[in-house]
Amino acid sequence: MPAKDSSKKNKKAHIIEAAVVSLAFLGTLTACLLYFFRPKENATEAYVLLKGELIHRLSLQEEKELKVNTDIGILEIHVHDGSIGVASSPCGSQYCVHQGYKSKAGDSIVCAPAGLSILLEAGEKQEIII
């Protein structure tokens, strides 16, 4: 008879273990989804990198047209109304132009043939004390 009691205890232990693992998985999945789909804040700055080196730091609050000389030609970058985009590029695919204008922190624009990337950041966060 003791074997049946032991078997019942093992089944209960496995059920509890499976429930705990399932809840931990669902909690982790929920946290990841909330993190990745949270609303992004507006960017305040853009960093223009050419072949991995920072060449310009731009405020998105100021209208600006920038021409960047690359190995394949000149790219035109425009800052307008709190957003930034590549207006023209000498590359064939025009992928960087088709990405449009970006304005959210964490966004980026890439022109791989030219070796250019634009990274958007929110700048310093202000701490609110109540």
C-alpha positions in Angstrom: 0.0 0.0 0.0 2.7 2.6 0.7 3.7 2.5 -3.0 0.2 4.0 -4.0 0.5 6.8 -1.4 4.0 7.6 -2.7 2.7 7.5 -6.3 -0.1 10.0 -5.4 2.4 12.3 -3.8 4.7 12.2 -6.8 1.7 13.1 -9.1 0.8 16.0 -6.9 4.4 17.2 -6.8 4.6 17.0 -10.6 1.3 18.9 -11.0 2.5 21.6 -8.7 5.9 21.8 -10.4 4.3 22.1 -13.8 1.9 24.8 -12.5 4.8 26.8 -11.0 6.9 26.5 -14.2 3.9 27.5 -16.4 3.2 30.5 -14.2 6.9 31.5 -14.3 6.9 31.2 -18.1 3.6 33.2 -18.5 5.0 35.9 -16.2 8.2 36.2 -18.1 6.4 36.2 -21.5 4.0 38.9 -20.2 7.0 41.1 -19.0 8.7 40.7 -22.4 5.6 41.7 -24.3 5.0 44.7 -22.1 8.6 45.8 -22.5 8.8 45.4 -26.3 5.3 46.9 -27.0 5.5 49.8 -24.6 5.0 53.3 -26.0 8.2 54.9 -27.0 9.0 58.4 -26.0 9.8 61.1 -28.5 13.5 61.4 -29.4 15.3 64.7 -28.8 18.6 63.9 -30.4 20.0 62.0 -33.4 23.4 60.6 -33.8 24.8 60.2 -37.3 27.5 57.6 -37.6 29.6 56.8 -40.7 31.4 53.5 -40.6 30.7 53.3 -36.9 32.2 56.7 -36.1 30.1 59.5 -34.8 30.2 62.4 -37.3 27.2 64.5 -36.2 25.0 65.0 -33.2 21.7 66.7 -34.1 18.9 68.2 -32.1 15.5 67.2 -33.4 14.1 70.5 -32.2 16.0 72.5 -34.9 15.2 72.3 -38.6 18.3 71.3 -40.5 19.5 69.9 -43.8 22.8 68.0 -43.7 24.8 66.6 -46.5 27.1 63.7 -45.7 29.9 62.7 -48.1 30.3 58.9 -48.2 32.4 56.5 -50.4 29.4 56.1 -52.7 28.3 59.7 -52.9 26.4 62.4 -50.9 23.4 61.5 -48.6 21.0 64.3 -47.7 19.6 64.1 -44.2 16.7 66.4 -43.1 15.5 67.2 -39.6 12.0 68.5 -39.7 9.2 68.9 -37.1 10.9 66.7 -34.5 11.8 63.9 -36.9 14.7 62.9 -39.0 15.0 61.1 -42.4 17.2 60.5 -45.4 15.9 62.7 -48.2 18.2 61.4 -50.9 20.9 58.7 -51.2 23.2 57.6 -54.1 22.6 53.9 -53.3 20.5 51.9 -55.7 18.0 50.4 -53.3 17.0 53.6 -51.6 16.1 51.6 -48.5 17.2 54.4 -46.2 14.9 56.9 -48.0 12.0 54.5 -47.9 12.3 54.1 -44.2 10.8 57.6 -43.9 11.1 60.0 -41.1 11.6 58.7 -37.6 10.9 60.5 -34.3 10.8 57.9 -31.5 13.7 57.1 -29.1 15.3 53.8 -30.0 14.5 54.1 -33.7 17.2 54.0 -36.3 17.8 54.5 -40.0 20.5 52.6 -41.9 22.1 53.0 -45.3 24.3 49.9 -45.5 25.9 50.6 -48.9 27.1 54.0 -47.6 28.0 52.7 -44.1 25.7 55.3 -42.5 23.4 54.9 -39.6 21.2 57.3 -37.6 20.3 56.5 -34.0 17.6 58.4 -32.2 17.7 59.0 -28.4 15.6 60.7 -25.9 18.5 62.5 -24.2 18.6 62.9 -20.4 15.5 61.9 -18.5 14.2 64.4 -15.9 13.4 62.9 -12.5 10.1 63.9 -11.1 10.1 64.4 -7.3 6.7 64.5 -5.6 
